Amino acid sequence: MAASLVTAGRPCPICTKPAVPEHAPFCSVRCADIDLHRWLSGTYVIPAEPVDDDEDALISPDGADDESDR
Ligand SMILES: [Zn+2]
């Protein structure tokens, strides 16, 4: 029985599965992609703009004139 633990001691930071040298330090390209997205979302911080009170007017658009016609 040969030890199949290729990169022992280096679990995937995403899913904690044993990582593979091909996608180190991740276990798969998918996990690497997930980490990349996390990285990007953390790097490119989108400034949350304060919500204006104008949005209140968009909540109840009384444009149901069509229904009253039927
Ligand atoms: Zn993984």
N, CA, C, O and the ligand as a Tripos MOL2 file, in Angstrom:
@<TRIPOS>MOLECULE
protein
  281   279    71     0     0
PROTEIN
NO_CHARGES

@<TRIPOS>ATOM
      1 N           0.8440   -1.2110    0.0000 N.3       1 MET1
      2 CA          0.0000    0.0000    0.0000 C.3       1 MET1
      3 C           0.8700    1.2480    0.0000 C.2       1 MET1
      4 O           1.4920    1.5820    1.0090 O.2       1 MET1
      5 N           0.9080    1.8970   -1.0710 N.am      2 ALA2
      6 CA          1.7100    3.1220   -1.1590 C.3       2 ALA2
      7 C           0.9130    4.3010   -0.6290 C.2       2 ALA2
      8 O          -0.2860    4.4330   -0.8750 O.2       2 ALA2
      9 N           1.5920    5.1230    0.0790 N.am      3 ALA3
     10 CA          0.9140    6.2870    0.6480 C.3       3 ALA3
     11 C           0.5050    7.2400   -0.4660 C.2       3 ALA3
     12 O           1.3300    7.7260   -1.2410 O.2       3 ALA3
     13 N          -0.7860    7.4870   -0.5170 N.am      4 SER4
     14 CA         -1.2790    8.3610   -1.5770 C.3       4 SER4
     15 C          -1.3860    9.8050   -1.0960 C.2       4 SER4
     16 O          -1.9780   10.6540   -1.7620 O.2       4 SER4
     17 N          -0.8120   10.0620    0.0520 N.am      5 LEU5
     18 CA         -0.8490   11.4320    0.5570 C.3       5 LEU5
     19 C           0.2480   12.2430   -0.1350 C.2       5 LEU5
     20 O           1.3900   12.3050    0.3200 O.2       5 LEU5
     21 N          -0.1380   12.8520   -1.2350 N.am      6 VAL6
     22 CA          0.8590   13.5480   -2.0470 C.3       6 VAL6
     23 C           1.4370   14.7300   -1.2930 C.2       6 VAL6
     24 O           2.6450   14.8160   -1.0720 O.2       6 VAL6
     25 N           0.5740   15.6220   -0.9100 N.am      7 THR7
     26 CA          1.0560   16.8160   -0.2180 C.3       7 THR7
     27 C           0.5340   16.8170    1.2080 C.2       7 THR7
     28 O          -0.3070   17.6340    1.5840 O.2       7 THR7
     29 N           1.0400   15.9060    1.9700 N.am      8 ALA8
     30 CA          0.5710   15.7800    3.3400 C.3       8 ALA8
     31 C           0.9660   17.0050    4.1570 C.2       8 ALA8
     32 O           2.0600   17.5510    4.0090 O.2       8 ALA8
     33 N           0.0560   17.4120    5.0100 N.am      9 GLY9
     34 CA          0.3580   18.5410    5.8780 C.3       9 GLY9
     35 C          -0.0470   19.8560    5.2630 C.2       9 GLY9
     36 O           0.1140   20.9100    5.8780 O.2       9 GLY9
     37 N          -0.5820   19.8060    4.0280 N.am     10 ARG10
     38 CA         -1.0110   21.0560    3.4010 C.3      10 ARG10
     39 C          -2.4420   20.9170    2.9030 C.2      10 ARG10
     40 O          -2.6750   20.7090    1.7120 O.2      10 ARG10
     41 N          -3.3740   21.0300    3.7940 N.am     11 PRO11
     42 CA         -4.7800   20.9030    3.3980 C.3      11 PRO11
     43 C          -5.2420   22.1130    2.6160 C.2      11 PRO11
     44 O          -4.7290   23.2200    2.7790 O.2      11 PRO11
     45 N          -6.2240   21.8740    1.7640 N.am     12 CYS12
     46 CA         -6.7920   22.9570    0.9760 C.3      12 CYS12
     47 C          -7.4220   23.9890    1.9070 C.2      12 CYS12
     48 O          -8.2490   23.6300    2.7460 O.2      12 CYS12
     49 N          -7.0570   25.2380    1.7810 N.am     13 PRO13
     50 CA         -7.5950   26.2820    2.6550 C.3      13 PRO13
     51 C          -9.0860   26.5110    2.4420 C.2      13 PRO13
     52 O          -9.7470   27.1540    3.2590 O.2      13 PRO13
     53 N          -9.6110   25.9820    1.3390 N.am     14 ILE14
     54 CA        -11.0250   26.1920    1.0440 C.3      14 ILE14
     55 C         -11.8800   25.0990    1.6360 C.2      14 ILE14
     56 O         -12.8380   25.3680    2.3600 O.2      14 ILE14
     57 N         -11.5270   23.8570    1.3250 N.am     15 CYS15
     58 CA        -12.3650   22.7540    1.7840 C.3      15 CYS15
     59 C         -11.6010   21.8240    2.7140 C.2      15 CYS15
     60 O         -12.1330   20.8030    3.1500 O.2      15 CYS15
     61 N         -10.3840   22.1630    3.0140 N.am     16 THR16
     62 CA         -9.5320   21.4180    3.9480 C.3      16 THR16
     63 C          -9.2170   20.0080    3.4480 C.2      16 THR16
     64 O          -8.7750   19.1560    4.2190 O.2      16 THR16
     65 N          -9.4440   19.7680    2.1660 N.am     17 LYS17
     66 CA         -9.0520   18.4710    1.6180 C.3      17 LYS17
     67 C          -7.5660   18.4960    1.2960 C.2      17 LYS17
     68 O          -6.9780   19.5670    1.1460 O.2      17 LYS17
     69 N          -6.9590   17.3220    1.1920 N.am     18 PRO18
     70 CA         -5.5280   17.2650    0.8370 C.3      18 PRO18
     71 C          -5.2680   17.9580   -0.4910 C.2      18 PRO18
     72 O          -5.9010   17.6460   -1.4990 O.2      18 PRO18
     73 N          -4.3480   18.8850   -0.4850 N.am     19 ALA19
     74 CA         -4.0560   19.6330   -1.7010 C.3      19 ALA19
     75 C          -3.2090   18.8110   -2.6580 C.2      19 ALA19
     76 O          -2.5240   17.8710   -2.2560 O.2      19 ALA19
     77 N          -3.2670   19.1790   -3.9230 N.am     20 VAL20
     78 CA         -2.4620   18.4970   -4.9400 C.3      20 VAL20
     79 C          -1.4500   19.4890   -5.5000 C.2      20 VAL20
     80 O          -1.7330   20.6830   -5.6060 O.2      20 VAL20
     81 N          -0.2680   18.9890   -5.8570 N.am     21 PRO21
     82 CA          0.7910   19.8670   -6.3590 C.3      21 PRO21
     83 C           0.3420   20.6670   -7.5800 C.2      21 PRO21
     84 O           0.7900   21.7920   -7.8020 O.2      21 PRO21
     85 N          -0.5460   20.0690   -8.3620 N.am     22 GLU22
     86 CA         -0.9780   20.7290   -9.5910 C.3      22 GLU22
     87 C          -1.7070   22.0240   -9.3080 C.2      22 GLU22
     88 O          -1.5960   22.9940  -10.0570 O.2      22 GLU22
     89 N          -2.4540   22.0270   -8.2200 N.am     23 HIS23
     90 CA         -3.2460   23.2180   -7.8880 C.3      23 HIS23
     91 C          -2.8820   23.7430   -6.5090 C.2      23 HIS23
     92 O          -3.6700   24.4410   -5.8700 O.2      23 HIS23
     93 N          -1.6940   23.4050   -6.0600 N.am     24 ALA24
     94 CA         -1.2610   23.8460   -4.7370 C.3      24 ALA24
     95 C          -1.4320   25.3530   -4.5900 C.2      24 ALA24
     96 O          -1.2180   26.0990   -5.5450 O.2      24 ALA24
     97 N          -1.8140   25.7980   -3.4110 N.am     25 PRO25
     98 CA         -2.0500   24.9480   -2.2320 C.3      25 PRO25
     99 C          -3.4850   24.4560   -2.1410 C.2      25 PRO25
    100 O          -3.9770   24.1510   -1.0540 O.2      25 PRO25
    101 N          -4.1380   24.3830   -3.2530 N.am     26 PHE26
    102 CA         -5.5350   23.9470   -3.2350 C.3      26 PHE26
    103 C          -5.6320   22.5010   -3.6850 C.2      26 PHE26
    104 O          -4.6670   21.9120   -4.1710 O.2      26 PHE26
    105 N          -6.8420   21.9380   -3.5090 N.am     27 CYS27
    106 CA         -7.0340   20.5350   -3.8590 C.3      27 CYS27
    107 C          -7.5080   20.4260   -5.3000 C.2      27 CYS27
    108 O          -7.3980   19.3680   -5.9190 O.2      27 CYS27
    109 N          -8.0310   21.5170   -5.8280 N.am     28 SER28
    110 CA         -8.5420   21.4730   -7.1900 C.3      28 SER28
    111 C          -8.5930   22.8890   -7.7410 C.2      28 SER28
    112 O          -8.4770   23.8670   -7.0030 O.2      28 SER28
    113 N          -8.7680   22.9750   -9.0510 N.am     29 VAL29
    114 CA         -8.8270   24.2940   -9.6730 C.3      29 VAL29
    115 C         -10.0640   25.0420   -9.2100 C.2      29 VAL29
    116 O         -10.0940   26.2720   -9.1930 O.2      29 VAL29
    117 N         -11.0700   24.2900   -8.8410 N.am     30 ARG30
    118 CA        -12.3100   24.9200   -8.3780 C.3      30 ARG30
    119 C         -12.0720   25.6920   -7.0810 C.2      30 ARG30
    120 O         -12.5260   26.8240   -6.9140 O.2      30 ARG30
    121 N         -11.3460   25.0450   -6.1710 N.am     31 CYS31
    122 CA        -11.0740   25.7060   -4.9000 C.3      31 CYS31
    123 C         -10.1550   26.8990   -5.1280 C.2      31 CYS31
    124 O         -10.2870   27.9280   -4.4650 O.2      31 CYS31
    125 N          -9.2330   26.7600   -6.0600 N.am     32 ALA32
    126 CA         -8.3560   27.8750   -6.3730 C.3      32 ALA32
    127 C          -9.1640   29.0510   -6.9060 C.2      32 ALA32
    128 O          -8.8620   30.2110   -6.6280 O.2      32 ALA32
    129 N         -10.1800   28.7310   -7.6660 N.am     33 ASP33
    130 CA        -11.0330   29.7760   -8.2300 C.3      33 ASP33
    131 C         -11.8280   30.4590   -7.1220 C.2      33 ASP33
    132 O         -12.0010   31.6780   -7.1160 O.2      33 ASP33
    133 N         -12.3010   29.6510   -6.1940 N.am     34 ILE34
    134 CA        -13.0700   30.2070   -5.0750 C.3      34 ILE34
    135 C         -12.1950   31.1720   -4.2870 C.2      34 ILE34
    136 O         -12.6180   32.2600   -3.8980 O.2      34 ILE34
    137 N         -10.9570   30.7330   -4.0660 N.am     35 ASP35
    138 CA        -10.0490   31.5850   -3.3060 C.3      35 ASP35
    139 C          -9.7620   32.8640   -4.0680 C.2      35 ASP35
    140 O          -9.6450   33.9420   -3.4850 O.2      35 ASP35
    141 N          -9.6510   32.7270   -5.3810 N.am     36 LEU36
    142 CA         -9.3820   33.9060   -6.2100 C.3      36 LEU36
    143 C         -10.5190   34.9090   -6.0920 C.2      36 LEU36
    144 O         -10.2990   36.1140   -5.9720 O.2      36 LEU36
    145 N         -11.7320   34.3890   -6.1290 N.am     37 HIS37
    146 CA        -12.8870   35.2850   -6.0260 C.3      37 HIS37
    147 C         -12.9190   35.9670   -4.6660 C.2      37 HIS37
    148 O         -13.2580   37.1440   -4.5450 O.2      37 HIS37
    149 N         -12.5620   35.2050   -3.6590 N.am     38 ARG38
    150 CA        -12.5390   35.7950   -2.3170 C.3      38 ARG38
    151 C         -11.5020   36.9050   -2.2720 C.2      38 ARG38
    152 O         -11.6990   37.9590   -1.6680 O.2      38 ARG38
    153 N         -10.4010   36.6250   -2.9310 N.am     39 TRP39
    154 CA         -9.3070   37.5950   -2.9500 C.3      39 TRP39
    155 C          -9.7630   38.8680   -3.6500 C.2      39 TRP39
    156 O          -9.5560   39.9760   -3.1550 O.2      39 TRP39
    157 N         -10.3790   38.6920   -4.7920 N.am     40 LEU40
    158 CA        -10.7990   39.8580   -5.5720 C.3      40 LEU40
    159 C         -11.8420   40.6690   -4.8290 C.2      40 LEU40
    160 O         -11.7910   41.8980   -4.7900 O.2      40 LEU40
    161 N         -12.7820   39.9600   -4.2440 N.am     41 SER41
    162 CA        -13.8490   40.6640   -3.5280 C.3      41 SER41
    163 C         -13.2800   41.3960   -2.3240 C.2      41 SER41
    164 O         -13.8420   42.3870   -1.8580 O.2      41 SER41
    165 N         -12.1570   40.8940   -1.8270 N.am     42 GLY42
    166 CA        -11.5510   41.5610   -0.6810 C.3      42 GLY42
    167 C         -10.6600   42.7120   -1.1000 C.2      42 GLY42
    168 O         -10.4600   43.6730   -0.3580 O.2      42 GLY42
    169 N         -10.1220   42.5880   -2.3280 N.am     43 THR43
    170 CA         -9.2200   43.6290   -2.8110 C.3      43 THR43
    171 C         -10.0020   44.8090   -3.3580 C.2      43 THR43
    172 O          -9.7990   45.9580   -2.9660 O.2      43 THR43
    173 N         -10.8920   44.4920   -4.2650 N.am     44 TYR44
    174 CA        -11.6790   45.5570   -4.8680 C.3      44 TYR44
    175 C         -12.9130   45.8290   -4.0020 C.2      44 TYR44
    176 O         -14.0120   45.3490   -4.2760 O.2      44 TYR44
    177 N         -12.6950   46.5880   -2.9860 N.am     45 VAL45
    178 CA        -13.7950   46.8770   -2.0680 C.3      45 VAL45
    179 C         -14.7260   47.8980   -2.6970 C.2      45 VAL45
    180 O         -14.3370   49.0240   -3.0070 O.2      45 VAL45
    181 N         -15.9610   47.4710   -2.8750 N.am     46 ILE46
    182 CA        -16.9470   48.3790   -3.4550 C.3      46 ILE46
    183 C         -17.5140   49.2800   -2.3570 C.2      46 ILE46
    184 O         -18.1550   48.8010   -1.4220 O.2      46 ILE46
    185 N         -17.2790   50.5600   -2.4760 N.am     47 PRO47
    186 CA        -17.7930   51.4950   -1.4680 C.3      47 PRO47
    187 C         -19.3040   51.5180   -1.4370 C.2      47 PRO47
    188 O         -19.9570   51.8340   -2.4320 O.2      47 PRO47
    189 N         -19.8460   51.1830   -0.2950 N.am     48 ALA48
    190 CA        -21.3020   51.1670   -0.1780 C.3      48 ALA48
    191 C         -21.8280   52.5870   -0.0450 C.2      48 ALA48
    192 O         -21.5910   53.2560    0.9600 O.2      48 ALA48
    193 N         -22.5270   53.0290   -1.0430 N.am     49 GLU49
    194 CA        -23.0620   54.3880   -1.0050 C.3      49 GLU49
    195 C         -24.3190   54.4470   -0.1460 C.2      49 GLU49
    196 O         -25.1300   53.5200   -0.1490 O.2      49 GLU49
    197 N         -24.4670   55.5020    0.5600 N.am     50 PRO50
    198 CA        -25.6490   55.6620    1.4190 C.3      50 PRO50
    199 C         -26.9250   55.6800    0.5970 C.2      50 PRO50
    200 O         -27.0170   56.3570   -0.4270 O.2      50 PRO50
    201 N         -27.9020   54.9260    1.0640 N.am     51 VAL51
    202 CA        -29.1600   54.8340    0.3250 C.3      51 VAL51
    203 C         -29.9570   56.1180    0.4950 C.2      51 VAL51
    204 O         -30.1930   56.5810    1.6110 O.2      51 VAL51
    205 N         -30.3550   56.6670   -0.6070 N.am     52 ASP52
    206 CA        -31.1430   57.9020   -0.5560 C.3      52 ASP52
    207 C         -32.6010   57.6120   -0.2260 C.2      52 ASP52
    208 O         -33.0990   56.5080   -0.4450 O.2      52 ASP52
    209 N         -33.2490   58.5930    0.2860 N.am     53 ASP53
    210 CA        -34.6690   58.4250    0.6140 C.3      53 ASP53
    211 C         -35.5170   58.3300   -0.6400 C.2      53 ASP53
    212 O         -36.7030   58.0070   -0.5800 O.2      53 ASP53
    213 N         -34.8930   58.6150   -1.7850 N.am     54 ASP54
    214 CA        -35.6440   58.5730   -3.0390 C.3      54 ASP54
    215 C         -36.1300   57.1610   -3.3440 C.2      54 ASP54
    216 O         -37.1140   56.9710   -4.0580 O.2      54 ASP54
    217 N         -35.4230   56.1690   -2.7880 N.am     55 GLU55
    218 CA        -35.8160   54.7860   -3.0660 C.3      55 GLU55
    219 C         -37.2090   54.4890   -2.5440 C.2      55 GLU55
    220 O         -37.8790   53.5730   -3.0220 O.2      55 GLU55
    221 N         -37.6340   55.2500   -1.5830 N.am     56 ASP56
    222 CA        -38.9600   55.0380   -1.0100 C.3      56 ASP56
    223 C         -40.0420   55.2000   -2.0680 C.2      56 ASP56
    224 O         -41.0810   54.5420   -2.0150 O.2      56 ASP56
    225 N         -39.7870   56.0790   -3.0250 N.am     57 ALA57
    226 CA        -40.7880   56.3540   -4.0540 C.3      57 ALA57
    227 C         -40.8790   55.1970   -5.0430 C.2      57 ALA57
    228 O         -41.8880   55.0240   -5.7270 O.2      57 ALA57
    229 N         -39.7980   54.4010   -5.1060 N.am     58 LEU58
    230 CA        -39.7940   53.3060   -6.0750 C.3      58 LEU58
    231 C         -40.4860   52.0580   -5.5310 C.2      58 LEU58
    232 O         -40.7680   51.1170   -6.2730 O.2      58 LEU58
    233 N         -40.7460   52.0630   -4.2680 N.am     59 ILE59
    234 CA        -41.3070   50.8500   -3.6500 C.3      59 ILE59
    235 C         -42.7570   50.6510   -4.0850 C.2      59 ILE59
    236 O         -43.1550   49.5280   -4.3940 O.2      59 ILE59
    237 N         -43.5520   51.7180   -4.1140 N.am     60 SER60
    238 CA        -44.9740   51.5500   -4.4520 C.3      60 SER60
    239 C         -45.3280   52.3460   -5.7130 C.2      60 SER60
    240 O         -45.9170   53.4240   -5.6410 O.2      60 SER60
    241 N         -44.9600   51.7920   -6.8570 N.am     61 PRO61
    242 CA        -45.3140   52.4560   -8.1230 C.3      61 PRO61
    243 C         -46.7660   52.1610   -8.5020 C.2      61 PRO61
    244 O         -47.0830   51.0530   -8.9360 O.2      61 PRO61
    245 N         -47.6160   53.1170   -8.3440 N.am     62 ASP62
    246 CA        -49.0310   52.9050   -8.6170 C.3      62 ASP62
    247 C         -49.3070   52.9680  -10.1240 C.2      62 ASP62
    248 O         -49.9080   53.9240  -10.6140 O.2      62 ASP62
    249 N         -48.8650   51.9500  -10.8400 N.am     63 GLY63
    250 CA        -49.0740   51.9720  -12.2880 C.3      63 GLY63
    251 C         -49.9270   50.8000  -12.7150 C.2      63 GLY63
    252 O         -49.6550   50.1700  -13.7360 O.2      63 GLY63
    253 N         -50.9540   50.5030  -11.9440 N.am     64 ALA64
    254 CA        -51.8230   49.3570  -12.2460 C.3      64 ALA64
    255 C         -53.0860   49.8230  -12.9540 C.2      64 ALA64
    256 O         -54.1720   49.2920  -12.7190 O.2      64 ALA64
    257 N         -52.9400   50.8000  -13.8060 N.am     65 ASP65
    258 CA        -54.1200   51.3190  -14.5080 C.3      65 ASP65
    259 C         -54.6840   50.2780  -15.4670 C.2      65 ASP65
    260 O         -55.8720   50.2790  -15.7900 O.2      65 ASP65
    261 N         -53.8000   49.3910  -15.9120 N.am     66 ASP66
    262 CA        -54.2240   48.3940  -16.8870 C.3      66 ASP66
    263 C         -55.2530   47.4400  -16.3010 C.2      66 ASP66
    264 O         -56.1860   47.0090  -16.9780 O.2      66 ASP66
    265 N         -55.0610   47.1240  -15.0350 N.am     67 GLU67
    266 CA        -55.9470   46.1370  -14.4260 C.3      67 GLU67
    267 C         -57.3440   46.6970  -14.1880 C.2      67 GLU67
    268 O         -58.3360   45.9760  -14.2920 O.2      67 GLU67
    269 N         -57.4140   47.9710  -13.8730 N.am     68 SER68
    270 CA        -58.7230   48.5530  -13.5810 C.3      68 SER68
    271 C         -59.5500   48.6590  -14.8530 C.2      68 SER68
    272 O         -60.7730   48.7930  -14.8080 O.2      68 SER68
    273 N         -58.8680   48.5980  -15.9770 N.am     69 ASP69
    274 CA        -59.5810   48.7210  -17.2520 C.3      69 ASP69
    275 C         -60.3230   47.4320  -17.5940 C.2      69 ASP69
    276 O         -61.3540   47.4490  -18.2670 O.2      69 ASP69
    277 N         -59.7650   46.2980  -17.1080 N.am     70 ARG70
    278 CA        -60.3690   45.0190  -17.4570 C.3      70 ARG70
    279 C         -61.5740   44.6820  -16.5950 C.2      70 ARG70
    280 O         -62.1880   43.6310  -16.7750 O.2      70 ARG70
    281 ZN        -10.3580   22.2800   -1.9050 Zn       71 ZN71
@<TRIPOS>BOND
     1     1     2 1
     2     2     3 1
     3     3     4 2
     4     3     5 am
     5     5     6 1
     6     6     7 1
     7     7     8 2
     8     7     9 am
     9     9    10 1
    10    10    11 1
    11    11    12 2
    12    11    13 am
    13    13    14 1
    14    14    15 1
    15    15    16 2
    16    15    17 am
    17    17    18 1
    18    18    19 1
    19    19    20 2
    20    19    21 am
    21    21    22 1
    22    22    23 1
    23    23    24 2
    24    23    25 am
    25    25    26 1
    26    26    27 1
    27    27    28 2
    28    27    29 am
    29    29    30 1
    30    30    31 1
    31    31    32 2
    32    31    33 am
    33    33    34 1
    34    34    35 1
    35    35    36 2
    36    35    37 am
    37    37    38 1
    38    38    39 1
    39    39    40 2
    40    39    41 am
    41    41    42 1
    42    42    43 1
    43    43    44 2
    44    43    45 am
    45    45    46 1
    46    46    47 1
    47    47    48 2
    48    47    49 am
    49    49    50 1
    50    50    51 1
    51    51    52 2
    52    51    53 am
    53    53    54 1
    54    54    55 1
    55    55    56 2
    56    55    57 am
    57    57    58 1
    58    58    59 1
    59    59    60 2
    60    59    61 am
    61    61    62 1
    62    62    63 1
    63    63    64 2
    64    63    65 am
    65    65    66 1
    66    66    67 1
    67    67    68 2
    68    67    69 am
    69    69    70 1
    70    70    71 1
    71    71    72 2
    72    71    73 am
    73    73    74 1
    74    74    75 1
    75    75    76 2
    76    75    77 am
    77    77    78 1
    78    78    79 1
    79    79    80 2
    80    79    81 am
    81    81    82 1
    82    82    83 1
    83    83    84 2
    84    83    85 am
    85    85    86 1
    86    86    87 1
    87    87    88 2
    88    87    89 am
    89    89    90 1
    90    90    91 1
    91    91    92 2
    92    91    93 am
    93    93    94 1
    94    94    95 1
    95    95    96 2
    96    95    97 am
    97    97    98 1
    98    98    99 1
    99    99   100 2
   100    99   101 am
   101   101   102 1
   102   102   103 1
   103   103   104 2
   104   103   105 am
   105   105   106 1
   106   106   107 1
   107   107   108 2
   108   107   109 am
   109   109   110 1
   110   110   111 1
   111   111   112 2
   112   111   113 am
   113   113   114 1
   114   114   115 1
   115   115   116 2
   116   115   117 am
   117   117   118 1
   118   118   119 1
   119   119   120 2
   120   119   121 am
   121   121   122 1
   122   122   123 1
   123   123   124 2
   124   123   125 am
   125   125   126 1
   126   126   127 1
   127   127   128 2
   128   127   129 am
   129   129   130 1
   130   130   131 1
   131   131   132 2
   132   131   133 am
   133   133   134 1
   134   134   135 1
   135   135   136 2
   136   135   137 am
   137   137   138 1
   138   138   139 1
   139   139   140 2
   140   139   141 am
   141   141   142 1
   142   142   143 1
   143   143   144 2
   144   143   145 am
   145   145   146 1
   146   146   147 1
   147   147   148 2
   148   147   149 am
   149   149   150 1
   150   150   151 1
   151   151   152 2
   152   151   153 am
   153   153   154 1
   154   154   155 1
   155   155   156 2
   156   155   157 am
   157   157   158 1
   158   158   159 1
   159   159   160 2
   160   159   161 am
   161   161   162 1
   162   162   163 1
   163   163   164 2
   164   163   165 am
   165   165   166 1
   166   166   167 1
   167   167   168 2
   168   167   169 am
   169   169   170 1
   170   170   171 1
   171   171   172 2
   172   171   173 am
   173   173   174 1
   174   174   175 1
   175   175   176 2
   176   175   177 am
   177   177   178 1
   178   178   179 1
   179   179   180 2
   180   179   181 am
   181   181   182 1
   182   182   183 1
   183   183   184 2
   184   183   185 am
   185   185   186 1
   186   186   187 1
   187   187   188 2
   188   187   189 am
   189   189   190 1
   190   190   191 1
   191   191   192 2
   192   191   193 am
   193   193   194 1
   194   194   195 1
   195   195   196 2
   196   195   197 am
   197   197   198 1
   198   198   199 1
   199   199   200 2
   200   199   201 am
   201   201   202 1
   202   202   203 1
   203   203   204 2
   204   203   205 am
   205   205   206 1
   206   206   207 1
   207   207   208 2
   208   207   209 am
   209   209   210 1
   210   210   211 1
   211   211   212 2
   212   211   213 am
   213   213   214 1
   214   214   215 1
   215   215   216 2
   216   215   217 am
   217   217   218 1
   218   218   219 1
   219   219   220 2
   220   219   221 am
   221   221   222 1
   222   222   223 1
   223   223   224 2
   224   223   225 am
   225   225   226 1
   226   226   227 1
   227   227   228 2
   228   227   229 am
   229   229   230 1
   230   230   231 1
   231   231   232 2
   232   231   233 am
   233   233   234 1
   234   234   235 1
   235   235   236 2
   236   235   237 am
   237   237   238 1
   238   238   239 1
   239   239   240 2
   240   239   241 am
   241   241   242 1
   242   242   243 1
   243   243   244 2
   244   243   245 am
   245   245   246 1
   246   246   247 1
   247   247   248 2
   248   247   249 am
   249   249   250 1
   250   250   251 1
   251   251   252 2
   252   251   253 am
   253   253   254 1
   254   254   255 1
   255   255   256 2
   256   255   257 am
   257   257   258 1
   258   258   259 1
   259   259   260 2
   260   259   261 am
   261   261   262 1
   262   262   263 1
   263   263   264 2
   264   263   265 am
   265   265   266 1
   266   266   267 1
   267   267   268 2
   268   267   269 am
   269   269   270 1
   270   270   271 1
   271   271   272 2
   272   271   273 am
   273   273   274 1
   274   274   275 1
   275   275   276 2
   276   275   277 am
   277   277   278 1
   278   278   279 1
   279   279   280 2
@<TRIPOS>SUBSTRUCTURE
     1 MET1         2 RESIDUE 1 A MET
     2 ALA2         6 RESIDUE 1 A ALA
     3 ALA3        10 RESIDUE 1 A ALA
     4 SER4        14 RESIDUE 1 A SER
     5 LEU5        18 RESIDUE 1 A LEU
     6 VAL6        22 RESIDUE 1 A VAL
     7 THR7        26 RESIDUE 1 A THR
     8 ALA8        30 RESIDUE 1 A ALA
     9 GLY9        34 RESIDUE 1 A GLY
    10 ARG10       38 RESIDUE 1 A ARG
    11 PRO11       42 RESIDUE 1 A PRO
    12 CYS12       46 RESIDUE 1 A CYS
    13 PRO13       50 RESIDUE 1 A PRO
    14 ILE14       54 RESIDUE 1 A ILE
    15 CYS15       58 RESIDUE 1 A CYS
    16 THR16       62 RESIDUE 1 A THR
    17 LYS17       66 RESIDUE 1 A LYS
    18 PRO18       70 RESIDUE 1 A PRO
    19 ALA19       74 RESIDUE 1 A ALA
    20 VAL20       78 RESIDUE 1 A VAL
    21 PRO21       82 RESIDUE 1 A PRO
    22 GLU22       86 RESIDUE 1 A GLU
    23 HIS23       90 RESIDUE 1 A HIS
    24 ALA24       94 RESIDUE 1 A ALA
    25 PRO25       98 RESIDUE 1 A PRO
    26 PHE26      102 RESIDUE 1 A PHE
    27 CYS27      106 RESIDUE 1 A CYS
    28 SER28      110 RESIDUE 1 A SER
    29 VAL29      114 RESIDUE 1 A VAL
    30 ARG30      118 RESIDUE 1 A ARG
    31 CYS31      122 RESIDUE 1 A CYS
    32 ALA32      126 RESIDUE 1 A ALA
    33 ASP33      130 RESIDUE 1 A ASP
    34 ILE34      134 RESIDUE 1 A ILE
    35 ASP35      138 RESIDUE 1 A ASP
    36 LEU36      142 RESIDUE 1 A LEU
    37 HIS37      146 RESIDUE 1 A HIS
    38 ARG38      150 RESIDUE 1 A ARG
    39 TRP39      154 RESIDUE 1 A TRP
    40 LEU40      158 RESIDUE 1 A LEU
    41 SER41      162 RESIDUE 1 A SER
    42 GLY42      166 RESIDUE 1 A GLY
    43 THR43      170 RESIDUE 1 A THR
    44 TYR44      174 RESIDUE 1 A TYR
    45 VAL45      178 RESIDUE 1 A VAL
    46 ILE46      182 RESIDUE 1 A ILE
    47 PRO47      186 RESIDUE 1 A PRO
    48 ALA48      190 RESIDUE 1 A ALA
    49 GLU49      194 RESIDUE 1 A GLU
    50 PRO50      198 RESIDUE 1 A PRO
    51 VAL51      202 RESIDUE 1 A VAL
    52 ASP52      206 RESIDUE 1 A ASP
    53 ASP53      210 RESIDUE 1 A ASP
    54 ASP54      214 RESIDUE 1 A ASP
    55 GLU55      218 RESIDUE 1 A GLU
    56 ASP56      222 RESIDUE 1 A ASP
    57 ALA57      226 RESIDUE 1 A ALA
    58 LEU58      230 RESIDUE 1 A LEU
    59 ILE59      234 RESIDUE 1 A ILE
    60 SER60      238 RESIDUE 1 A SER
    61 PRO61      242 RESIDUE 1 A PRO
    62 ASP62      246 RESIDUE 1 A ASP
    63 GLY63      250 RESIDUE 1 A GLY
    64 ALA64      254 RESIDUE 1 A ALA
    65 ASP65      258 RESIDUE 1 A ASP
    66 ASP66      262 RESIDUE 1 A ASP
    67 GLU67      266 RESIDUE 1 A GLU
    68 SER68      270 RESIDUE 1 A SER
    69 ASP69      274 RESIDUE 1 A ASP
    70 ARG70      278 RESIDUE 1 A ARG
    71 ZN71       281 GROUP 0 **** ****
